[in-house]
């Protein structure tokens, strides 16, 4: 099999989880951004996750100001709502939880809420922001993790087969069962 050298390098690491990142405005209005750039940095002591966010994004300024965020991992059944959250700015629509029909639950240790419909939620405090190119790296310390009881086995461990996670691959949504749709599909054929 021959290898072809690509002319353009773009999103070379995949799949990544499609995650809903919650932040909160100064007036308390919650916001969401869909990211395919969410990853582990330190996995145990301490637990640190990374997010890559463009400086022009509304969530960038909210997380920077508040110093806290939540990471919410949706299921494949949530593909359309995840895409909807990633296709419009909170600057334009205001409360993205209301816009997307999602339920904001209070976090236990941070100001931004968690997403009730997501089976796994992480509460994070911002460690730092590192300039890294067209996106900046947000490092967050995980201070709490929530998991739906239906996704736990009899020993209290996460039962991976019950999660049905949503992945992002080269601008497309995928699950363990296969292709689910291209980024932006939820806006096709809709006005404004």
Buried (B, 14 or more C-beta within 10 A) or exposed (E): EEEEEEEEEEEEEEBBBBBBBBBBBEEEBBBBBBBBBBBEBBEEEEBBBBBBBEEEBBBBBBBBEBEBBBBBBBBBEBBBBBBBBBBBEBEEBEBBBEBBEBEBBEBEEBBBBBBBBBBBBBBBBBBEBEEEEEBBBBBBBBBBEBBBEEBBEEEEEBEEEBBBBBBBBEEBBBBEEEEBBEBEBBEEEEEE
